[in-house]
């Protein structure tokens, strides 16, 4: 078994798919899930990001939250 050859095959296969299908396939492989279960996880996680990030992204865009290093911490335990 040639690990490098298998990895190259996997990468080429993923590159030939759209991002959604590639992510679902990766979730399926990484967590040893049936593709239909991996797709269900993908849909649910996508919903979480849409609800909490409140940002609509298109292909090729990313979103992340950041704070300034000078921003003081807020004690919410009071």
FIMARTI-237083 format. One record per residue: x, y, z of N, C-alpha, C in turn; residue in three letters. Coordinates in nm, 4 decimals. Each point is the difference from the previous one (the first is absolute). Example, Ala and Ser with C-alpha at 12.3 -4.5 7.8 and 13.67 -1.06 7.14 Angstrom:
2
      nxx      nyy      nzz     caxx     cayy     cazz      cxx      cyy      czz residuo
   1.3190  -0.5690   0.7800  -0.0890   0.1190   0.0000   0.0900   0.1200   0.0000     Ala
  -0.0350   0.1050  -0.0720   0.0820   0.1190   0.0060  -0.0770   0.1090   0.0730     Ser
***
This chain:
78
      nxx      nyy      nzz     caxx     cayy     cazz      cxx      cyy      czz residuo
   0.0853  -0.1187   0.0000  -0.0853   0.1187   0.0000   0.0895   0.1244   0.0000     Unk
  -0.0129   0.0801  -0.1024   0.0805   0.1220  -0.0131  -0.0798   0.1184   0.0532     Unk
   0.0347   0.0411   0.1221  -0.0747   0.1074   0.0688   0.0022   0.1299  -0.0796     Unk
   0.1153   0.0332  -0.0583   0.0133   0.1245  -0.0762  -0.0921  -0.0022  -0.1236     Unk
  -0.0051  -0.1135  -0.0667  -0.0853  -0.0145  -0.1182  -0.1473   0.0098   0.0393     Unk
  -0.0369  -0.0657   0.1127  -0.1385   0.0056   0.0480  -0.0393   0.1425   0.0375     Unk
   0.0922   0.0722   0.0641  -0.0275   0.1385   0.0393  -0.0191   0.0874  -0.1237     Unk
   0.0863  -0.0170  -0.0997  -0.0117   0.0781  -0.1237  -0.1332  -0.0289  -0.0692     Unk
  -0.0402  -0.1276  -0.0025  -0.1282  -0.0363  -0.0598  -0.1146   0.0693   0.0736     Unk
   0.0062  -0.0037   0.1336  -0.1050   0.0626   0.0796  -0.0080   0.1488  -0.0222     Unk
   0.1153   0.0648  -0.0067   0.0030   0.1454  -0.0225  -0.0550   0.0329  -0.1376     Unk
   0.0430  -0.0732  -0.1002  -0.0507   0.0253  -0.1355  -0.1501  -0.0225  -0.0076     Unk
  -0.0475  -0.1016   0.0694  -0.1433  -0.0278  -0.0003  -0.0765   0.1122   0.0687     Unk
   0.0524   0.0488   0.1123  -0.0667   0.1089   0.0707   0.0004   0.1281  -0.0822     Unk
   0.1090   0.0268  -0.0697   0.0082   0.1223  -0.0800  -0.0997   0.0004  -0.1151     Unk
  -0.0406  -0.1190  -0.0437  -0.0929  -0.0076  -0.1124  -0.1451   0.0230   0.0428     Unk
  -0.0256   0.0103   0.1289  -0.1355   0.0185   0.0498  -0.0200   0.1432   0.0478     Unk
  -0.1242   0.0357   0.0225  -0.0245   0.1319   0.0581   0.0331  -0.0048   0.1486     Unk
   0.0077   0.1147   0.0622   0.0413   0.0082   0.1402  -0.0944  -0.0778   0.0907     Unk
  -0.1283   0.0089  -0.0226  -0.0977  -0.0687   0.0845   0.0221  -0.1505  -0.0029     Unk
   0.0091  -0.0558  -0.1192   0.0195  -0.1443  -0.0138   0.1341  -0.0437   0.0580     Unk
   0.1023   0.0810  -0.0187   0.1324  -0.0330   0.0531  -0.0009  -0.0017   0.1527     Unk
  -0.0676   0.0964   0.0608  -0.0069   0.0060   0.1459  -0.0785  -0.1186   0.0549     Unk
  -0.1106  -0.0326  -0.0639  -0.0807  -0.1143   0.0439   0.0815  -0.1289  -0.0101     Unk
   0.0732  -0.0161  -0.1075   0.0824  -0.1199  -0.0158   0.1099  -0.0056   0.1067     Unk
   0.0585   0.1145   0.0309   0.1056   0.0059   0.1019  -0.0566  -0.0321   0.1386     Unk
  -0.1162   0.0541   0.0340  -0.0648  -0.0304   0.1277  -0.0283  -0.1505   0.0080     Unk
  -0.0508  -0.0554  -0.1085  -0.0309  -0.1424  -0.0050   0.1240  -0.0842   0.0252     Unk
   0.1099   0.0347  -0.0654   0.1236  -0.0771   0.0155   0.0628   0.0203   0.1376     Unk
   0.0062   0.1248   0.0459   0.0669   0.0303   0.1276  -0.0712  -0.0613   0.1204     Unk
  -0.1321  -0.0047  -0.0039  -0.0756  -0.0494   0.1143  -0.0630  -0.1368  -0.0248     Unk
   0.0382  -0.0611  -0.1130  -0.0480  -0.1331  -0.0345  -0.1534  -0.0056   0.0013     Unk
  -0.0602   0.0950  -0.0715  -0.1455   0.0101  -0.0065  -0.0502  -0.0373  -0.1387     Unk
  -0.1225  -0.0472  -0.0050  -0.0631  -0.0198  -0.1305  -0.0186   0.1379  -0.0629     Unk
   0.0116   0.0114  -0.1323  -0.0125   0.1307  -0.0649  -0.1287   0.0747   0.0355     Unk
  -0.1103  -0.0705   0.0163  -0.1258   0.0676   0.0327   0.0054   0.0625   0.1393     Unk
   0.0695  -0.0655   0.0936   0.0149   0.0544   0.1349   0.0951   0.1197  -0.0045     Unk
   0.1074  -0.0118  -0.0758   0.0944   0.1116  -0.0147  -0.0695   0.1212  -0.0611     Unk
  -0.0888  -0.0228  -0.0956  -0.0749   0.1096  -0.0603  -0.0938   0.0652   0.1014     Unk
  -0.0607  -0.0800   0.0853  -0.0882   0.0543   0.1043   0.0804   0.0882   0.0953     Unk
   0.1200  -0.0458   0.0392   0.0865   0.0814   0.0856   0.0381   0.1302  -0.0707     Unk
   0.0352  -0.0110  -0.1270   0.0371   0.1194  -0.0776  -0.1138   0.1020  -0.0003     Unk
  -0.1206  -0.0471  -0.0260  -0.1156   0.0905  -0.0044  -0.0234   0.0670   0.1354     Unk
   0.0111  -0.0782   0.1076  -0.0237   0.0555   0.1326   0.1077   0.1010   0.0375     Unk
   0.1247  -0.0325  -0.0268   0.1098   0.0923   0.0307  -0.0118   0.1260  -0.0839     Unk
  -0.0389  -0.0140  -0.1254  -0.0214   0.1178  -0.0857  -0.1069   0.0904   0.0593     Unk
  -0.1063  -0.0607   0.0523  -0.1073   0.0764   0.0637   0.0526   0.0755   0.1209     Unk
   0.0832  -0.0664   0.0812   0.0588   0.0664   0.1166   0.0803   0.1224  -0.0416     Unk
   0.0824  -0.0158  -0.1031   0.0809   0.1126  -0.0457  -0.0875   0.1142  -0.0512     Unk
  -0.1052  -0.0328  -0.0723  -0.0896   0.1038  -0.0510  -0.0697   0.0732   0.1134     Unk
  -0.0423  -0.0720   0.1023  -0.0719   0.0607   0.1119   0.0907   0.0849   0.0866     Unk
   0.1198  -0.0472   0.0273   0.0860   0.0667   0.0966   0.0981   0.0986  -0.0627     Unk
   0.0400  -0.0232  -0.1206   0.0940   0.0909  -0.0642  -0.0738   0.1190  -0.0608     Unk
  -0.1271  -0.0196  -0.0362  -0.0808   0.1060  -0.0597   0.0701   0.0639  -0.1197     Unk
   0.0645  -0.0842  -0.0804   0.0729   0.0464  -0.1172  -0.0334  -0.0935  -0.1162     Unk
  -0.0287   0.0563  -0.1130  -0.0244  -0.0797  -0.1195   0.1272  -0.0005  -0.0835     Unk
   0.0579  -0.1175  -0.0198   0.1241  -0.0119  -0.0753  -0.0248  -0.0672  -0.1332     Unk
   0.0817   0.0346  -0.0964  -0.0014  -0.0693  -0.1281   0.1260  -0.0834  -0.0101     Unk
   0.0086  -0.0801  -0.1021   0.1145  -0.0881  -0.0181   0.1304   0.0793  -0.0018     Unk
   0.0957  -0.0465   0.0760   0.1304   0.0656   0.0042   0.0140   0.1035   0.1101     Unk
  -0.1083   0.0304   0.0705   0.0065   0.0981   0.1086   0.0069  -0.0719   0.1333     Unk
   0.0642   0.0654   0.0973   0.0055  -0.0542   0.1354  -0.0422   0.1080   0.0983     Unk
  -0.0386  -0.0428   0.1178  -0.0400   0.0916   0.1047   0.0615  -0.0467   0.1301     Unk
   0.0521   0.0926   0.0780   0.0499  -0.0361   0.1322  -0.0204   0.1167   0.0938     Unk
  -0.0127  -0.0318   0.1275  -0.0160   0.1033   0.1007   0.1348   0.0267   0.0635     Unk
   0.0266   0.1258   0.0297   0.1271   0.0363   0.0619  -0.0229   0.1166   0.0952     Unk
   0.0874   0.0127   0.0968  -0.0030   0.1137   0.0912   0.1392   0.0605   0.0046     Unk
   0.0054   0.1277   0.0327   0.1283   0.0673   0.0108   0.0724  -0.0478   0.1254     Unk
   0.1316  -0.0071  -0.0067   0.0800  -0.0430   0.1149  -0.0192   0.0954   0.1174     Unk
  -0.0324   0.1253  -0.0293  -0.0178   0.0990   0.1049  -0.1377  -0.0047   0.0644     Unk
  -0.0902  -0.0753  -0.0592  -0.1381  -0.0086   0.0501   0.0000  -0.0677   0.1376     Unk
  -0.0553   0.0657   0.1021  -0.0006  -0.0609   0.1335  -0.0980  -0.1173   0.0072     Unk
   0.0345  -0.0956   0.0826  -0.0891  -0.1135   0.0224  -0.1187   0.0479   0.0835     Unk
  -0.1155  -0.0599  -0.0253  -0.1203   0.0347   0.0738  -0.0338  -0.1156   0.0917     Unk
  -0.0186   0.0287   0.1274  -0.0357  -0.1039   0.0961  -0.1517  -0.0167  -0.0025     Unk
  -0.0439  -0.1133  -0.0581  -0.1446  -0.0246  -0.0126  -0.0521  -0.0862   0.1141     Unk
   0.0840  -0.0351   0.0957  -0.0460  -0.0868   0.1077  -0.0648   0.0767   0.1154     Unk
  -0.0088   0.1309  -0.0114  -0.0609   0.0807   0.1089  -0.1479  -0.0013  -0.0049     Unk
***
